[in-house]
Every structure is written in structure tokens, then in C-alpha cells.
């Protein structure tokens, strides 16, 4: 029965979570993937596109395309590293920082909706267990 399969439940939760976020960001002039990048940059402004890809679980070409659009939208800017002219770090503009606040509100709303039937302890346990699963996957990626 699929309702007892972890992979199926994770996929369905991701799908519904993502769909709700996409619906709520309509009108914010953001493409799917851009909210994650904004949130990632809010956590650590001035990081490389590779680090953004790792943070957001996006491939290099997706990150490159989204950052180009975000730069055009004046949400981010690139700064070349003096030590290596081929390397860049990405920073939020003031407009990007304002957009982060809007995006974080949407994420907060969706998280609250998704967890409304959980107790505080259940939510803490769920986050702890999901982090354990994520750590297992990330360790495998380091090995292969």
C-alpha cells in the first residue's frame, strides 16, 4: 500500500508543498526555484553558484539560468573574486532582500498549514527525523 511507503509519502508531501508555494508566490514575479535561492542567500549572502546549487538541490544549469534572470530582475548581483577572476559570489540587492521577506512569509504560512495537526513535540521529532534521513543521503553523495 503506497500510503505506507516512505518514498511515496515524501514525494506527495513535496508535490503538495511545492504547489502551494507556487500558488502563493504568483504575482511576486518569481519563477519556481527563485524563492529557494532567495532564502538560501538570506542565510548566507555572498556565496558561489555551486554553493547555491548544493543548498537548493538544483543542478548547475538551473542555477545559472535562474541567477541570470534574478540579476536581470535586480534581485541579486555578482561580484568577481579578486583572487580568481573566474569565480563569482552572489549577493542580494536591497530589492532582493525585500523579496526575501515576502518569500519567508509564504514559507512560514505553508509550513504552518502543513503542520497544523502536529503537536510541538511531533513537529520537533519530524524535523529531527527528516534531518537524519537527509544526512544519510548526503553521506552517500559524498561517497559516490
N, C-alpha and C positions, 0 to 999 in steps of 0.2 A: 504494500500500500504506500503510495507516494507521500502521503501526509506524515509518514514516519521516516522518510529519507532525508537526511541532513542536507545533501546537495540540492534536493528539490526545494526544501523549505528556505534555504539561503537564497536560491535563485528567485523564488517567488517574492521573498521579502525585499530583495534588491530591486526587482522589477517594480513593485508597488511603491517603494520608497522613491525610486528614481522618477517614476511617472508623476508622483505628487509634487516633487521638487520642480520638475519641468513645467507643470501646470502653474505653480505658484510664481515662477520666475518670468512667466510670459509678461511682456510689457516692460521688462527690465533691459531689453536689448542685449541679452546674453545667449550664447549658444550652449548646448549641452557640453559639459566639460569645463566651461569657463568658471562656473561657481566654485568647483573644486579647486581650480588653480588659484582663484582669489583667496579662498580660505587657507590654502597652503602657504601663499605668500604672506598672509596676515600672521601666520605662525612663525615664519622665518623669512622676512623680506631680504632680498639680496642673495638669492640662490641661483644655481645654474639650471638651465632647462633639463638636464639629466636628473637633477635632484627633484625637480618638479614632477617629472615623469614617474619617478620612484614613489614620491609622496602620493600622487593621484592615481597610480596604477594605469598610466597611459603610455602608449608607445611613442617613440621619438618623433615620428612624422605627425602624429596627432598633436603633440605638444608644440611642435614647430608651427603648424598651421594655426592653432588656437592662439599662441602668443603673437603671431603676426597680426591676426585680427584684433587682438586686445591692444596691441601697440597702436594700430590704426584708430581704435576707439578711445585712445588716450587713457587706458586703464593701467598700463604698465609701460616701463621704458627699460631699455637695455643699456648696460654700462660695460664696456670692454675692460678686461683686466689689464693693468699696466704691465704685469709680469708675463702675460701671454695674450697677444693681440687676437688670437683665435678663440679665446674663451670669453664668455659674457656672463654677467649676472643680471637677473631680472628683479626689478623693483616696482612697487606700487606707486602710481601717481596719486595726487590728492583725490582726483576723481575715482580712482581705483579703490582708495581707502573708504570713500563714501559708499561705493558699491558693495564693499565687503560687509559693511554694517547691515545693508539691506539683505544680502545673501545669508548672513548669520541669523537674522531674524527668521527667514524662511526655514533654514535648517532646524532652528530651535522649535518652530511650530510643527514641523514634520516629525521631529524626534518626540515631541510631547504627544502628538496624535498616535504615533506608533506604539508608545509605551504607556498609554493611558490606563491600561488594565493590569499593569505590573506594580507591585509594591516597590518601595525604595530599595529594599534588600534584594528583591528579584532583579531589579534593573542593575544594581551593582554586580550581582552574580553573573548576569547575562554579559555585561561588558567584560568582566574578568574572563569568562569562558571564551568569548569571541577573540579576545586578545591572545589567549593560549593557542587557539586554533590558528590564528594569523601568524604567531611566532613559529609554529610548526611549518606552515607553508613557506615563510620567509627563510627558515633554515634550509629547507630543501632547495630553494632558489640559489642559495649560497654554495651548495654542494655541486649542483649541476652546471 
